[in-house]
């Protein structure tokens, strides 16, 4: 946040300088281009610094005993919170499903979410459903994640009725 504050302060200083130069009549076309380019570059840097941490958080952690996902960050109201924390032990899984939905990982609707997103749904032995959003992963990565879940569940003594990732993704 300190870096964003420094960039914001710099942007305000540049804007103040441009306004003062315009008010004093010292603004020419060359100065407009220089400061406009600087302000544009600064806005791009701010967007990248805000967006990168949001996309870096989109990872699935697989251990020998469980699969887990951290909660999304809904930063600046631009990105909606679609994934909430999910932790599923491989020994708790009763079944798997692969669905497309316009809701978040809790099954709640989101305003203006029009794109159906792929979810890996875990049916737990206690009757609960837990969903992991796979939208930010390619189809090949999704297959790999499903294969790993199937392998690790079988390794933990809980073979699942689904035999392959391809079978699950065709349903």
N, C-alpha and C positions, 0 to 999 in steps of 0.2 A: 504494500500500500504506500510505503514511503516513496518508491519510484514513481508510482502513478501521481502522487501529490506533487513531486518535483516537476514532472512533465506537465501537469495541469498548471502549476505556477508559471512555468516557462511559456506555455501557450497563452496565458493571460497577459504576461509581460509583452509578448510579441503583438498580441491584439491591441494592447494599450499603446505601444509604439506606432503601430500602423494607423490607429485612430488619431494620435497626436500629429503624425506626419501629414495625414490627410487634412486635419483642421488647420495646420500651419501652411498648407499649400505646397509642401515639399514632396508631394507624392507624384512620381512620374511612372510611366509604364514599366520601366525596368525594375523599379523598386516594388511595384505590385507583384510582378512575376517572382521575384526573389522571396519576398515574405509570404506570398500565397503558396509557393512551393514548399517553403519551410513549414508553414502551418499544416498543409496537406500531409507532408511526411510525418509530422508530429501526431496527427490524428491516426494515421495508419499504425504507427508504433504503439499508441495507446490501445487501439483495437486489438492488435496482436498480443500485447501484454495481458489484456483482459481475457482474450479468447483461448490462448494456449493453456493456461491452467485448467480451464473448463474441459478441454478435450483430453488433457493428460489424465484427468480423474477417471476417464472412461476406460477402466480396465477390469478384467475379471481375474481374481486370484484363485488359483487351484492349488490346494495342498493335498497331502495323501489322504486326509480325512474329510475335507469339506471344500465347497466352492463358495466364494463370497464376492460381493460387489459393494463398493462404497456408494454413498448417496451422491447424486448429482448436486452441483451448485447452481442455483438459479441466479446468475449474476446480472445485475443491472436491469432486470426485467426483460432482457433480450432473449436469454435461453430459459426455457421452461424446465422445471424439475420433473424429469420423467422417470428417473430411477431412484428408488429408496433403498436403504441398506437391506441386503439379503445375505443370509448365511444358511447354507443347507449342508448338513452332514450326509455323506454318501450312504451311510447306514440307515438314514431316515427316509430315503426316496422310495416311493412305491411305484411311481410311473413318471414318464416324461411326455410332454407335448410341445409341438412347435406351432405357434399361432401368429397371425397378424392382427394387430389391434390399434385403435386410435385412442387408447387410454394410457395412463401411466402404469408403473409396475404394481401399484396397489389396485388397479382396475377402475380408477376414478377417471372420469372424462376431463379433458383439458380444453380450454377455450382456444378455438382456431387451430387445433391440431388436426390437420386434414390428411396427412400421410399415414397410412397404416404401417406400423412398425413391427418387425419380427420380435417375438418373445420366446424364450425357452421357459416353459412352465414345468415346475417340479410339483408333483402330487406327493405330499408327505404321508407317512403312515398314520399320523394323527388327524388326517383329514384336511389339513391346510394346503393351500396352493401358494407357491412362491414363484415370482416371475422375474426373469432377467432380460433386460432390453438388449437386443443384439443389433440394433440399427447401425451402429458405428463400426461394424465389422463386415468384411466382405463375405461372400457366400463360402469361399474356401476356408476362411477363418471360423465361420459358424460351424462348418462340418468338423473342423479340427476340435473346437470346443466341445461339441456333442460327443465325438469319439472319445475324448479324454474323460468326459463324465461317465460314459458307458464303461470304459476300461477301469477307471478308479472305483466305480461302484462295485464292479465285479471283483476287483482286487480286495475290497473291504468286506467281501462275503455277502454282497447284496446284488446278485445279477438281476438286471432289469429285463422286462418283457420285450423291449425294443432291441433289435439285433444290430442295426447300423444307423449312422447319421443320415444316409441317403433315404432309408425307409422312413425315418421320422420327418424329414423335410418334404417328402412327397405327399404326406397326409394333408 
